[in-house]
């Protein structure tokens, strides 16, 4: 059921007030998507999973219990990756792979390198 003219006007006023009161937060909310959040979680799970693999190899030389804890870390990371891929679904996965092919992946991964460059530039001044 479509909104009436009054309801559309009220909604537009609320939106304008939101953008005027906190433009930084409004921009962040507008740019954040489920795909971006899921990709960020996958990225961290992969990094921690690789660290878990290194931990398994190193801990096997020291103690079996430590190696088991590192293996559990890898297992939890695999579950996190699987759950986030399910959240993205087939459409999200195709969108991400299309962006990887077109070179837009840096923008979707949170712009970490760009933020670090900006932070280092500010520190130099």
N, C-alpha and C positions, 0 to 999 in steps of 0.2 A: 504494500500500500504506500503510495508516494506521500511525501510530506506536503503539508499545506504551505501557502506562501508565508504565513506567520511563523510556522515552525522552521522553515528554511531561513528566514530572516534572523530568528533567535539563534539558531545553530551557527549562522555566519558571524553574528556578534560574539558569541562565545569563542569561536575559533580566532577571531581577530584579537580579542582580549587575551587569549592564551599566547598568541605570537607576540603581542606587545609587552606582556608582563615578564616573560622569560624567553627571549629569542634563542639563546644557546640550547636550552632544554628542548624547545620546540623543534629546532633543527635536528638535534640528536634523535628525538622520537620519530621524526619524519624520515630519517635515513636508516634507522634500524629495522631490519626485517627478520623473519624467522630463519631465513637462509643464512643471513649474516651471523646470527647468534649460533646456529648449529655449526657453521663452518669454524667459528672461533673455538667452540668446544672440541671439535674434531682436531683442530690444530694442536691444542694443548694436550689432548689425549695421545696424539701421535708422539709429541715431544716427551711426555712422561713415560709412554710405553717404551720408547727407545732407551730412555734412562733405566727403565726396569729391566730391559734385556741386558744392558751393560752390567746392571746390578746382579743379575742372575749369574752371569759369567764370572764376575769378580767374587761374588759371595760363595760360589761353589768351592772355591779354593780355601775359604775361611771356615764356613759353617753351613750345614744343610738348612738350618732354620732361617738364616738370613736369605738364602737363595729362595726358599719357599715364600717368604714375604715379598721379595722382588717379583716372583712369578705371579703372586696374587695381584700385585700392582699392575702387571701387564694384562692380566685377565680383566680387571676392572676397567682398564683403558679400552680394551677390545669391546667390552659391553657398552661403554660410553659412545664409542665410535658407531657401533651398530645402532644404538637407539637414536642418535642424531641423524644418521643416514635415513632411518625410518621416518623421523620427523620431517625431513626434507622431502621425502617421497620421490617418485620418478620425475615429476616436473621440476622439482628443485634441483635434483641431481643433474638433469639435462641443462638447466639454466647455468649451474656452476661450471659444468664441463664446457659449455659454449663460451663462458666468460674466460675460462682458462685458455681456450683456443684463440680468443680475440685479444688476450693480454690485459683484461680488466681485473684479474684476480687480485692484484695489489690493493685496489680500492676496496674490495670486499673482505679482505682479511683484517680489516680494522685499521689499516694505514699505520702499522706499528713503525715501520722504517721512516715514514714521513714524520711521525710525531717525534721520533728520536732525533732526526735531523733538526727539526725546529727547536727542540729542547737544547741541543748542543749549540745551535746558533745563538739562542738567548743567553746561554752561559758564557759565550765568548765575548759578548758585548759588555 
